[in-house]
């Protein structure tokens, strides 16, 4: 079946399962659910769908990190802010969004790990590395330039339509990817949520701040890989590195 028809069927299914219903909703939700929005789970282990907007709300299901979106029925209330992770003065936080899943289940998800574009599940191959492909869901890739540095086995800069770019540097002992992203495209928190599960895949240490580094830092694989995310002026800088 052509891909465009699969998307059409998915859209019809979401409308049927999550479209307007005749039962009444609490005050304030009716108008919010009129503007349907689709969001994607980016938490490595998925997100718990809860019956009420709270960390200890009754568990309904686990929504996996997937390319199938959830439909927003109501945005988070300002007084429902929750801090999921903290490192120094940085907090990964958000509210509780009322959603409907593709299977028709309704409940609340923590919005801190939700983004308006899908996660990269499998690297499709080709000239771009997986982290570069992941950002292509945010902005379209454009030109590429070779980096001329004597210690590099291979190096290039990939540009994107929104003004972001990624420097890929491959050495004899490892590799580094450095993204420079306009803060108007991604916040520091969104960049962390986008890249961390892709870079570490299975596990990582808690977030931390270090005196010699700006922003937040996390490492994994027994210290052989790392990631830092920092706000520098009007740009978010993400550095990911690994040793062989």
C-alpha positions as CSV (number, residue, x, y, z in Angstrom):
1,X,0.0,0.0,0.0
2,X,1.5,3.4,-0.9
3,X,2.8,5.4,2.1
4,X,0.4,8.3,1.5
5,X,-2.6,6.0,2.0
6,X,-1.2,4.7,5.2
7,X,-0.9,8.2,6.6
8,X,-4.5,8.9,5.4
9,X,-5.8,5.8,7.2
10,X,-3.8,6.8,10.4
11,X,-5.3,10.3,10.3
12,X,-8.9,8.9,9.9
13,X,-8.3,6.4,12.7
14,X,-7.0,9.2,15.0
15,X,-10.1,11.4,14.2
16,X,-12.4,8.5,14.8
17,X,-10.8,7.5,18.2
18,X,-10.0,11.0,19.4
19,X,-12.5,13.3,17.6
20,X,-15.1,15.3,19.4
21,X,-17.3,13.3,21.7
22,X,-20.8,14.1,23.1
23,X,-20.0,13.7,26.8
24,X,-19.2,17.0,28.6
25,X,-15.7,17.9,29.7
26,X,-14.5,19.9,32.7
27,X,-14.7,23.6,32.3
28,X,-11.7,24.9,30.3
29,X,-11.1,21.7,28.3
30,X,-13.7,22.1,25.6
31,X,-12.1,25.1,23.8
32,X,-8.6,23.6,24.2
33,X,-9.5,20.4,22.5
34,X,-10.9,22.2,19.5
35,X,-7.3,22.9,18.3
36,X,-6.1,19.4,17.7
37,X,-2.3,18.9,17.9
38,X,-0.2,15.9,17.5
39,X,2.8,15.2,19.7
40,X,5.4,12.3,19.9
41,X,6.9,10.5,22.9
42,X,10.7,10.9,23.1
43,X,11.3,9.2,26.5
44,X,13.6,6.2,26.0
45,X,11.4,3.9,28.0
46,X,8.1,5.5,27.0
47,X,5.7,7.6,29.1
48,X,3.1,6.4,31.6
49,X,-0.4,7.5,30.6
50,X,-2.2,8.4,33.8
51,X,-5.8,8.8,34.8
52,X,-5.2,12.1,36.5
53,X,-2.6,14.9,35.9
54,X,-0.1,13.9,38.6
55,X,3.0,11.8,39.1
56,X,1.0,9.4,41.3
57,X,-2.0,9.3,39.1
58,X,-3.5,5.9,38.3
59,X,-1.6,4.2,35.5
60,X,-3.6,3.4,32.4
61,X,-0.9,2.3,30.0
62,X,2.7,3.0,28.8
63,X,2.9,5.0,25.5
64,X,6.2,3.9,23.8
65,X,8.8,6.1,22.1
66,X,7.4,5.7,18.7
67,X,6.6,7.4,15.4
68,X,2.9,7.2,16.1
69,X,1.7,10.4,17.6
70,X,-0.8,11.2,20.4
71,X,-3.5,13.8,19.9
72,X,-3.7,16.6,22.4
73,X,-7.2,17.1,23.9
74,X,-6.2,19.8,26.4
75,X,-2.9,21.6,27.2
76,X,-1.2,21.5,30.6
77,X,-2.6,23.7,33.3
78,X,-0.1,26.3,34.6
79,X,-0.5,25.0,38.2
80,X,0.4,21.4,37.3
81,X,4.2,21.9,36.7
82,X,6.3,18.9,37.5
83,X,10.1,18.6,37.6
84,X,11.3,15.2,36.2
85,X,15.1,15.8,36.3
86,X,17.3,18.5,37.9
87,X,21.0,19.4,37.6
88,X,22.1,22.5,39.3
89,X,19.9,25.4,38.1
90,X,18.6,23.3,35.2
91,X,15.2,21.6,35.5
92,X,13.6,19.3,33.0
93,X,10.0,20.2,33.7
94,X,6.6,20.6,32.3
95,X,2.9,20.0,32.9
96,X,0.4,17.2,32.2
97,X,-1.2,17.2,28.8
98,X,-4.5,15.4,28.2
99,X,-4.1,13.2,25.2
100,X,-5.8,10.4,23.2
101,X,-3.5,7.7,21.9
102,X,-3.8,6.0,18.5
103,X,-5.7,3.1,20.2
104,X,-8.3,5.5,21.6
105,X,-7.1,5.6,25.2
106,X,-7.5,9.0,27.0
107,X,-5.3,10.2,29.9
108,X,-2.5,12.5,30.9
109,X,1.1,12.5,29.8
110,X,4.0,14.5,31.2
111,X,4.8,17.0,28.5
112,X,8.5,17.3,29.3
113,X,9.3,14.3,27.0
114,X,6.9,15.2,24.2
115,X,7.9,16.9,21.0
116,X,6.0,18.0,17.9
117,X,8.1,15.8,15.5
118,X,8.8,12.1,15.5
119,X,11.8,10.4,17.0
120,X,14.3,8.5,14.8
121,X,13.8,4.8,15.5
122,X,16.1,3.3,13.0
123,X,19.0,4.8,11.0
124,X,17.9,4.7,7.4
125,X,21.5,4.5,6.1
126,X,22.9,6.9,3.5
127,X,25.3,9.8,3.7
128,X,23.9,11.3,7.0
129,X,24.6,9.9,10.4
130,X,21.6,9.0,12.7
131,X,21.9,12.2,14.8
132,X,21.9,14.3,11.6
133,X,18.8,12.4,10.3
134,X,17.1,13.0,13.6
135,X,17.4,16.8,13.2
136,X,16.1,16.6,9.7
137,X,12.7,16.1,11.3
138,X,13.1,19.5,12.7
139,X,14.5,21.3,9.7
140,X,15.4,20.2,6.1
141,X,19.1,19.6,5.5
142,X,20.7,21.7,2.8
143,X,24.4,21.9,1.8
144,X,27.4,20.2,3.2
145,X,31.0,21.4,3.5
146,X,34.2,19.4,4.2
147,X,36.1,20.3,7.4
148,X,39.8,20.7,6.8
149,X,41.5,19.7,10.1
150,X,44.8,17.7,10.0
151,X,43.9,15.3,12.8
152,X,40.6,14.2,11.3
153,X,40.0,11.0,9.4
154,X,36.8,12.5,8.1
155,X,35.0,15.8,8.9
156,X,32.2,17.9,7.4
157,X,29.6,20.5,8.3
158,X,26.0,19.7,7.5
159,X,23.7,22.8,7.2
160,X,19.9,23.0,7.8
161,X,17.3,25.3,6.4
162,X,16.6,26.9,9.8
163,X,20.2,28.0,10.2
164,X,21.4,25.1,12.3
165,X,24.5,23.1,11.4
166,X,26.3,20.0,12.6
167,X,30.0,19.4,12.6
168,X,30.9,15.7,12.3
169,X,34.4,14.9,13.3
170,X,35.8,11.3,13.1
171,X,39.1,10.6,14.6
172,X,41.2,7.4,15.0
173,X,40.0,7.0,18.6
174,X,36.4,8.1,18.3
175,X,34.0,10.6,16.9
176,X,32.3,13.9,17.9
177,X,29.1,15.6,16.7
178,X,28.6,19.3,17.5
179,X,25.2,20.8,16.7
180,X,24.7,24.6,16.7
181,X,20.9,25.2,16.7
182,X,18.9,28.5,16.7
183,X,17.1,28.8,20.1
184,X,14.0,29.6,18.1
185,X,14.0,26.1,16.7
186,X,14.7,24.1,19.9
187,X,15.1,25.0,23.6
188,X,17.8,23.5,25.7
189,X,15.3,21.0,27.2
190,X,13.9,20.0,23.8
191,X,17.4,19.4,22.4
192,X,18.3,17.2,25.4
193,X,15.0,15.2,24.9
194,X,15.6,14.8,21.2
195,X,19.2,13.6,21.2
196,X,19.8,11.8,24.5
197,X,17.8,8.6,23.8
198,X,19.2,8.4,20.4
199,X,22.8,8.9,21.5
200,X,22.8,6.6,24.5
201,X,20.0,4.2,23.4
202,X,19.9,1.9,26.4
203,X,21.2,3.7,29.5
204,X,22.9,6.9,30.7
205,X,23.9,8.5,34.0
206,X,21.9,11.2,35.6
207,X,22.1,14.8,34.4
208,X,24.8,16.9,36.1
209,X,26.5,20.3,35.9
210,X,30.2,20.6,36.0
211,X,32.3,23.7,36.8
212,X,34.3,23.5,33.5
213,X,31.2,23.0,31.3
214,X,28.3,25.2,30.4
215,X,24.8,23.8,30.5
216,X,24.1,20.2,31.4
217,X,26.2,17.1,31.0
218,X,25.5,13.4,30.9
219,X,27.7,10.3,30.2
220,X,27.1,6.6,29.5
221,X,28.6,3.4,28.3
222,X,31.0,3.3,31.3
223,X,32.3,6.8,30.5
224,X,33.1,6.1,26.8
225,X,30.4,8.4,25.6
226,X,29.1,11.8,26.6
227,X,26.7,14.5,25.7
228,X,26.5,18.2,26.7
229,X,23.8,20.7,26.0
230,X,24.3,24.4,26.6
231,X,22.6,27.7,25.7
232,X,25.2,30.1,24.2
233,X,23.7,33.4,23.2
234,X,20.8,32.8,20.8
235,X,21.9,29.2,20.0
236,X,21.7,25.8,21.7
237,X,24.9,23.9,21.3
238,X,24.8,20.1,21.6
239,X,28.0,18.1,21.7
240,X,28.0,14.3,21.5
241,X,31.2,12.2,21.6
242,X,32.3,8.6,21.9
243,X,35.5,6.7,22.2
244,X,36.2,3.5,20.4
